[in-house]
Amino acid sequence: MKPLSKLKLVKQLKDLGLAQQATSPLMIHASLREVGPIEGSAEGLLDAIVEALGPKGTLLMVLGADEAVPFDALTSPAHQDMGILAEVFRQRKGVKVNDHAAARFAALGPLADHLLYPIPLHDYYGSGSVLEKFSQARGWVLRLGADVDTVTLTHWAEYLADLPYKRRVRLAYQRADIGEQWIESLDDTYGIVEWSEGDYFAQIWLDYLAQGQVKLAAVGNCQAELFAAQSFVTFAVRWLETQIAS
């Protein structure tokens, strides 16, 4: 199969509506494998997104890190679950990263500093978090072949939802500079509550997608999905408060 050219990718992304959100931050969840062969591979995809978004746009990605290895904000590779695109983005010229062992993000563009610094040590997806600031900045989310349970904004909705019980955790992280560091937060690994139907992250996304508020178009070999962060968060909060409580 002939690799997709940057020119074709840029056109597809603009047709999806990326250029219309050029002053807003954009969070990316992508599977390079699902998008298909691209000229330049991960760098080629990032180049196309940057060009389609334009110089006023800001890209944002979750990096994470391997919990088993001492954490260094600048040198620790992105967690393997985030995919190769996140690691390539981390190393891209001009990209900035925040210094949080449990919630490391990377950003490129005019709003990078605003989104990344500062964020709270504890409850790092809650008030003052990257996710809150991203939503307040009228951010958009671009999904390119990503798994249905990978809408990170759902974590912000978990903090906002009015529920009688939310599961919390206290975890130790090893840092290269100060050694052991304890961090407390809502449980962002197994969920803040048990849901009888299983994985509520995936179901929230599927139910939101069914509402018709997501822009859809082909990008490479996958169906690309573009949606407003605040719209999704509002929906996810309402979903949690009605479906979980019931």
Secondary structure as GFF3:
##gff-version 3
##sequence-region A 1 246
A	DSSP	alpha_helix	6	16	.	.	.	ID=ss1
A	DSSP	three_ten_helix	18	21	.	.	.	ID=ss2
A	DSSP	beta_strand	25	30	.	.	.	ID=ss3
A	DSSP	alpha_helix	32	35	.	.	.	ID=ss4
A	DSSP	alpha_helix	41	53	.	.	.	ID=ss5
A	DSSP	beta_strand	58	62	.	.	.	ID=ss6
A	DSSP	three_ten_helix	80	82	.	.	.	ID=ss7
A	DSSP	alpha_helix	84	90	.	.	.	ID=ss8
A	DSSP	beta_strand	96	97	.	.	.	ID=ss9
A	DSSP	beta_strand	105	108	.	.	.	ID=ss10
A	DSSP	alpha_helix	112	116	.	.	.	ID=ss11
A	DSSP	alpha_helix	130	136	.	.	.	ID=ss12
A	DSSP	beta_strand	140	144	.	.	.	ID=ss13
A	DSSP	alpha_helix	154	160	.	.	.	ID=ss14
A	DSSP	beta_strand	168	175	.	.	.	ID=ss15
A	DSSP	beta_strand	179	186	.	.	.	ID=ss16
A	DSSP	alpha_helix	200	209	.	.	.	ID=ss17
A	DSSP	beta_strand	215	219	.	.	.	ID=ss18
A	DSSP	beta_strand	222	228	.	.	.	ID=ss19
A	DSSP	alpha_helix	229	239	.	.	.	ID=ss20
A	DSSP	pi_helix	240	244	.	.	.	ID=ss21
###
